[in-house]
Amino acid sequence: MNPIFHIHVKHVEVDYHFIRDRVAKKKIQVRFFSSYDQLAYILTKPLSQASFSYLWSKLHMASPLLAR
């Protein structure tokens, strides 16, 4: 392995092994979420009006347009 590259990804390896160990011990459960339900997308991706409205409703926040 490239030692320079290893320095940059070492934290990923540590995180991977930590999570893998917890899953094996059944202390956490990893679940699948479709991209349709990824709440972070409202902050990171351009969305259609329908997708934005759906994700906004999942945040349980009042619309800034209705608060006026």
Secondary structure, 3 states (H helix, E strand, C coil): CCHHHHHHHHHHHHHHHHHHHHHHCCCCCCCCCCHHHCCCHHHHCCCCHHHHHHHHHHCCCCCCCCCC
